Amino acid sequence: MFRRFAVLALVVVLTACAKEKPVAPDALPAPVAGAIQARFPGSKVIEASREKEKDKLLYDVELEHQGRRLEVEIDPNGGIVQIEAPIALHELPAEAARALEQRYPNEQVREVEQKTEVVDGQDKVVSYEVRLVTSEKKALEVEVTPDGRILAEEPDATK
């Protein structure tokens, strides 16, 4: 009985440690704050958190820059890992738009975000997150690549 309790307690502790931990914007490490200001001058940090993702510590920062809200993942040394930025529907590459139209012919697109990964200082658009409502009134979040491959489809919790 004690062993089961100890295992359960360990699982609860490990789960709690794996979740995001809020970080006050003014408490971000200097390299993280510096990376934000260098890449997005004049931006304002809305909220930030620290999390472990694939055994790697990252700061997830939501900020406002030039009237747009962005989500940026940054490593503790100030290396920008990923940027999620809203874009207009007409900015989707033709192949991605065509794939969505074929799969969801009567969709109502509510939001499109461009996911950009930064590797060795080079930006590469890897996918688009599209929030839509189907003709059956089902809210979905669909991830599609620039060349039109559907990577994921899940219920949209943001409705």
N, C-alpha and C positions, 0 to 999 in steps of 0.2 A: 504494500500500500504506500509506504513512504517513497519507494523508488518511483512509482507512478506520479506521485505528487511532485517529486524533484524534477522529473522529466517534463511535466506540464509547466512547472515554474520556469524551467530553462527555456522552453519554447516561447512562453510569454515574454520573457526578457529579451530573447533574440529577436522576436518580432518587433518589439518596441524599439530596439536599437536600429533596426533596418528601415524604419519609417523616417519620413522627413522631419527635421527639427527646425523650427522657425529661427531665423536670424534677423535681428534688427538691421535695417539698412545701414545705419552708422556703425554697426559692429562687424561689417564684412571685412575680411582680411585685406590689407593694403594692396596686395597683388590683384585680387579680385576686383576691388573698387577701381584700381588703376586701369585694368583691362576694359572695364565698362566705359570709363570716361575717354579712353583712347579710341575705342571703336565707335562709341555712341556719344560724342561730345554734347554736353548740355542735357543729357538724359536725366530722368528722375526715377530712382528705384521705388517701386510701389510696394513690393514685398520680396522676401528672400527666404530660402531655406537651405539646409545642408542635408545631404542624403548620400547613402552608399549605393552605388549602382554597379553591379558586377564587380564587387570588391574594390571599387574605386570611389574615393570621396569626391563629390561634386557639389557645387553651389548652383541652385536653381533660382534664377533671378528674374522677376517680372519687372519690366521697366517701361516707361513712356519715353519715346524719342520721336521728335518731329510729328507729334499728334497721333502716333501709332503705339499700340501696346505690343511689346515683344517679350518672348521668353528666351532666356539665354542660359545655357549650362556652361559653367566655368570650373576648371580644376583649381586647386588651392594655390598653384603657382601663377595663376592669371591666364592660363591658356583657354581660349574659348573653344569649346567642344562642339556645341550645337546652337543654332538660332532658329526659333520659330517665329515667323512674321506673317501677319495677315496680308492677303492679296485679294484683288478683285477677281471675280470668276473669269472674266475675259483674259486674264493674265495666265491662266492655265495653259500649258502646252497643248497643241491640237490633239496629240495622241492620248493624253490623259483625259481631256474633255470628251473625246470620242468614246473612250472606254467607259466613262461614267454614263454617257448618254445611252450606250448600248445596254448596259447592265441596269440602269435606272431611267428608263425612257420618260417618265413623268415626274421626275424628282423636282423638289423645290430646294435649291441650294441655299443654306442659311449662312455659311461661313467657309472660307478657304484659308488654310495656313500653309505656307511654304516652309518645309523643313530643310535646313542647310547644315551640313556637317563641315567642320573645319579641320582639315588634316594638313599638317606641316604648313600652316599659314594660308592654305588655299581653301576657298569656299567651294563646296560642291552640293548642289541641290539634289537631295536623295529621294524626297517624296513630298506629297501634298496630303494634308489631312482635310477632308471635306465633310462638313456636317450638313446633312440633308434630311428631308422628310420625303418619304416615298408616297406614291399615290394611295397606298393603304394607310397613310398617316403614321407610318413607323419612322421614328427618329433614329438615324444611323450616323456613325462616324466611319468614313471609309478612307483608307490610306491607299494612295495610288502613286506609282512612279511616273517620272516625266515621260517614259516611253509607253505608258498605258497599262502596266501590270497592276492588278488589284492585289495589294499585299495583305490587307486586313479589312474586316468589316465587323463592327460590333455596335450594340445599342448605344446611342448617344445619351450619356447620363446628364448632360447639361441642359437638354430640352429647352 
